């Protein structure tokens, strides 16, 4: 049976620019000296109907109104002015903890993120409608604003940059033939003057250090210690006190287990009170009120249930461990989740088994989980340099918690790599175009994904008759990364 997926209360890394903006802290929390504070406040102060009209442009054929174009051109100019004044200094985006969720370590609010998403969407929407002469400086502003998010505190900032860089590259390439030589140079200089930024590895692994390791240490570890303590007295030779709660571990012992094949697996339990024996089939009916919920011969564990009582059967040691009764709220809080308590229980069961057999100290177990998280991210970063895996062959980490915390990075790292290629693909297209027009231009950047050094991007005509710039990189299976050089 497939394990239910956790819905973790992490930042929504899969958020696209066309989707609703995430919750973020008020712009009032941006420092007065923040280079983009004024422009974000000005954008937020636009009339709601103006923002709504510009927001809707991406989904309709409506023209850009002259008064809306004037707002966008002014905002773009203010972005570029703020960037010039800031130079190449790193732009910091503060982060606040959501006071309404004090126990959730992932409930952080990135100051300015909501308004930044909105501004980027609207600059993009307007640039698609503006004449080339007015669109070029808007693209330049959009490009720089996105780049100044790349050093943000979480991978959401990095994803915002990656998406913005792709939008700029594709928007500029699609209108390549519309730009004058002066506009082509303006855009080429905009790419050349971008400030340096952290790599995808630095952004992702910083999040491991800042969030995941503290989460393992401060949330998961105390929970596992408490769970272990609650279960440690499950079986004793002493008579339980009269008011002791019901206990599967005190009532039964494991007497045998059989795998009949064809999916039929049974365990045999013997009553500690009268030696009555019952044989339980996985998913079958209850006997003496006890059901065998699941059995896994790989992990050598089974789950019993009697009413609202659960117990884990360790098949290797033939011991039964009562599962500490915990509320759904406690489960969700322990895992930073917002739903699906059954997935939480399965995840915590696996962690409890790992913790029980861990040879080192409790603190070293929490450190081990953080190391697993970082190692899986490094694996995805390395995979992103290679052709994609065929559909259905995605990586699945054997530790459920690590898988649930990292699986979305398998595609996200490829998105980051594609954005890094876009950073060189767009200037290559711009310089090719300048040379086509008979103007001097620097050597176009080479394709960073090509197997051999100093290999140029390929400009070709598709079977459908469209000109594209092609990289050797494959974002999707068997499909090279291309940038159309005309509007489609």
N, C-alpha and C positions, 0 to 999 in steps of 0.2 A: 504494500500500500504506500503511495507517495506520501512523504511527510508534508504536512501543511507548512506553507511559507510564513515566516515571521514578517509582520509589517512593522518595521523598526521606525522609531521616531527620530530618524536621522534627517539631515537636511536633504530635500528632494533633488538629488543629483541629476535625475532624468528630466528635470524641468526644461522645457523648450521655450523659446522666446514668444511663441504664440499662445502659450498656456497662461493661466492666471498667475500673477506675481506672488511670491511667497510672503508670509508675514515678516515684517522687519520693524526695527525700532524707529522711532520718530527722528526726523532730520535734525531736531533740536539737539540731539546727542552728538552730532558731528561737531568737532572742534571749530571754533571761529576761523582758525587758520587753515582749515581743510581746503585744498584748492578747488574742489567742486561743490562746496557747500552752497555758494550763491546761485550757481546755475541750477542745481537741483531744487532749491527753494523757489526759484523763478519758474521752473517747469511745473512744480506742484501748484503754483498759484494761477496757472492758466485756467480759464473757465472750463468747467466740467464738460460742456457741450463741445468745446474745441478739442479737448483731449479725446473724447469719445469718437469724434469724426476722424481724427488722424489715426486712432487705434483701429478703426474699422477699415481703413484703406487696403490693408493686406488681404482682406477677404471679399472685397467688392471691386467693381470697375469704376467707382465714383472718382471724379477728378479731385485734385488737391486744390482747395480754395485758395485764392491769392492771399487772404488774410492769415490762413493757416500756414501757408508757405513762408510768409514773413516771420511768423513766430519761430518756425523751425530754423530758418536761416540765421536769425538772431541768436538762438540757443546754440547752434553749431559754432558760430563765431565766438561766443562766450566760452564754450568748451576749449576751443583752440587757444584763446587768449590765456585761459587758466593753465593750460598745458605748457605754453611758452614760459609763463611766469614760474611754473614749478620746475621747469627743466627736466632733468632725468632723475630727480629725487623720487624715492619710492613713496607711493601714496598708501597711507594706512587707512584701513576700514575698520573702525572699532566694533567690538562685539559685546553684547550685553546678555545676561542670562534672563530668560523669561520669568518674571516674578510670579506668574500664575502657575508655574510648574517647577517649584523649587527642588523637587527630588529627581527630576529628569535631567541627567547630565548633558543630553543632546539638545535640550530646548533653549538654544541660543538664538539671539536676534542679531543679525548683521545690520548695523546702522547704515542706512542709505540704500540697502539692496533693493527694496521694493521700488523706490523711485528710480534707481539706476536701470532696472529692467524696463520700466515704463519709458524712460527717456530713450534707451537703445531701440526699443520697438518702434517708437515714433520717428526717430531719426531715420531708421531703415525704411519705414513706410513712405516717408516723404521723399527720401532720396530716389526711390523707384519712380516717382512721378515728376520730379523737378527736371527742367532742362539740364543738359550736361554741364553747362557752365556753372550752374548753381548747385548741381548735385555733387560735383567734385569736392568742394570744401566741406560739404556735409559728410561725405564718406570719410574724408580725412579726420574730421572731428570724431566720428563714430569709431574709427580705427583706434585713435589714441585713447579715447575714453575706455574702450574695452581693454586695451593693454594695461591701463592703470588699475585694473581690477586683478591682474594676473598675480600680484604679490599679496592678495588678500589672505585672511587668516584660515580659510577653509576651502575645500575643493569646489564649493559652490562658486566662489569668486573665480576660480580657475576655469570652471565650466562656462561661466558668463563670458570670460575672455575668449575661450575656444569657439563658442558659438558666434560671438561678434566678429572674430577674425575671419571665420568662414563666410559670414554674411557679407562682409566688406569685399573679400576676395571674389566671391561669386557675383556680387552686384557690379563691381568695377569691371570684371572680365566680360560680363554680359553686355556692357555698354562701351566696350573698348573702341569700336569704330565711331562712336558719337563724340568722343573727347578730342579737343584740339591738342596740338603739341604742348601748349602751355599747361593745360589741365592734366595731360599725361605726366608732365614733369612734377606738377604739384603733388600728384598722388604717389609717384615714385619716391619723391622726397619725404612724403609722410611715412611711408614704410621704412625708408632708410633712417629716419630720425626717431624711430620708436625706442624707448628706454629699455635697457636690459631687464630681464625678469627671471624669476625662479623657474626651474624645470618642473615637469609633471611629477617626477620622482620626489623632488623637494616638497612640493605642495601636498602630495598624498601622504608621504611619510611623516611630515610635520603634523598632519591630522592624527596619525597613529599616536604620536608622542603626546599631543595636546589633549586628545579626547579618549582614544581607545585604551591606552595604558591606565590612565586614572579610572576609567570605567571598570576595567577588570579588577583593579586593586581596591577601589572604594565601594563598588556595588556587587560585582559577581562574587568576589572572594568572601566578604562577610556573609553573604547569603548562603554560600556553600558550607561555610563553617557552622552556621546556625542549623542548617539542614542536617549536617553530619552529626551534630550534637543531639538533635532531636531523635535521630534514628539509632544512635549508638546503644540505647537501652532497649532495643526492640526485642531481643531474646535474652532471657535470664533464667537461671534455674530456680530463682526465688518465686514464691507466690506473689502475683501482682496485687497491689492494694485494691481494696474493694471498689474504689471509685476510678480505677484505671480504665482508660478508653479501650474499645475493642481493638484487637491487634491480630492481623493475619499471621504475623511472625510468631506470636505466642500460641496461636491456635493450630498451625500446620507446619510440617517439615516436608522438604522435597524428597520423594522416594524414588522417582524415576522420570525419564524423559525419552520420548520416542518420536522419530521422524519417519512416517509411513510412506513418504514420497507423494507426488502429485498434490503437493500443497497441504497435506493433512499432517499436522504436528500436534502432539499431545504431551502434557506433563502429568505426572502422578503425584498427588499430595496425600499425606497421611495425617490424620488428626492426632494432635498431641494428647488429646483427652481420652479418646476411646479407640484409637488406632483404626478408625474407619478410613478406607482408601477411596479416593475419587480420581477419575481420569478426565482431564479437561482438554477439549479441542479448541484450537485457536478460533475465536469468533463464534464458538458453539454455545449451547445453553449452559446456564449456571447449575452447579451442584453444591448443595449445602450453602447456597447463596453466593458461591464464588464463581467468577468468570475468568477465563484466560483471554485477556484483551489482545495481547500480541506476544510473539516470541521471535527472537532474532538469533539464529545460530552463528552469525558472524560476530556479533558483539557478546554472545553468550549471555543474553539477558532476556527476561520475560516480564510482562506486566500483568499482575492480578488485580481484580477489583471485586469488592463486596460492599454493595451499597455505595456510600460515599468514601469508603476506605480504598486506598491504593497501596500496593506493595510491589517492590522489585525483587525478582528472583535472580540471583547470581548463579547461573548454571554451572560455572566452573567450580565455585566453592560450595555449591549446593546450599546457600544461605538465602533466607528471605528477609528483606529489609522493609519495614514499614516506611512508607513515604510520608514525610512530615506534612501534616495538614496545613495548607496555606491558602489564603484567599486569592481569587483571581486578581484582585488589585495588587497584592504583594508580588504575584508572578509578573504582572505587566511592569510594575515599577522596577523589579530586579533586572529586567531585560531592556528597559527603555522602550517598551512597546506601546502601541495604541490599540491592538486587538489580537484575537486568536490565542486564547489561553491554552488550547491543546498543543499548538506548536511550541508554546513556552514550556509546557510540562515535558515534552519530548526532548527539547534542547537542554533543559536543566537536568533531566535524568541522565543524559549522556555526560554532561559536565560533572555530575555527582560521581558517576562511575570512574571517570578519568581522575577526579580529585582523590577518590578513595584509594586508588592504586598509585598515586604519584609518590615517587621515592624521596623527593626533596621537601623543603619547607613550604608552608602555605603561600608565603610571599613569592617564592620562586615559581609556583604554579601560575599565579597571576602574571608574572613576568613571561612565562612560557606562552600564555595565551596572546599577550601582546606581540611576542616574537612570531607566532604563527600568523597573526594578522599582517605584520610587516612583510613577512616572507611571501605571503600570497599576493600582496600588492606588487612586490618586485617581480613575481612570476608573470602577472598580467602586463607589467611594463615591458618585460622582455618579449612576451607574446605579441605585443602591439607592434614590434619591429618586424614581425614575420607575417606571412600570408595568414588570413583568418582560418580558424578551424571550421570544418564543414558543419552545417546545421545539425544539431543533435549531439555534437561532440564537445560541448562546452565543458569547462573545468568544473568539477564539483568537489569542494573540500570535504574531507572525511569528518571534520568537526563541524557540526551543524551551525554553531554560533559563528564561526569564522566564515563559513559559506554565506550565511545570511547577512553578515556585515560587509562582504566583499564582492559578491557575485556580479553586482551591477557594474563593477569596475572593468569587467572583461570587455564590454563595449565602450565604456567611458574612456579607457586608456587609448582605444583606437580613435575615438573622437578627438582626444588631445593630440595624438600623432598627426591626424589629418589637418588639424588647425596649424600645427607647426609647419607642415608642408605648404599650407596656404600662404604662410608668411613669406615664402620664397616664390611660390607659383605666381602670385599676383604681380610682384615686381618683374618677374621674367616675362609675363605677358605684356606689361607696360613698355618694357624696353624693346621687345620684339616689335611692337607697334610703332614706336618712335623710329626705329630703323627702317621699317616698311615705308614710313613717310619721308625718309631721306634725312633724318636728323641724327646727330651724334647721340649716343647713349652708352652708359657703362655696360660692361659684359653682363648679360642676363644671368641671374643665379642658376646654379646647377640643381638638378633634382636630388634632394638629400636621401631619397629612398632608393635610388638606382644602385644596382649591385656593384657597379664600378664607379670610382671617383671621377668627378668632372664630366658627368654625363648630363647633357641638357634635357630639359623637359621636351616632350614631343608635341609639335603642333600639327594636327592632322584633320582631315575631313571625315566625318562618320558616314556610314552607309546611307543615313538619312539626309546627308548633304549639309550637316552642321559642322562648323569649325570648333575644335576644342583644343585645350591644352591638357596633355595627359602626363600623369606621374606614373612611375613604376609601382607606387604603393597601392595595395588592395585594401580598401576599407571594408567592403563586403566580399563574400566568397566569390572568387574568380572574376571580380569586377574592379578594374583599375580606377583610381581616383582621377576624375576629369573635371575641368572647369570650362563650361561653354563660353565661347568668345563672341557670342551674339545672343540677342534676346530670343528665347524659344517660345 
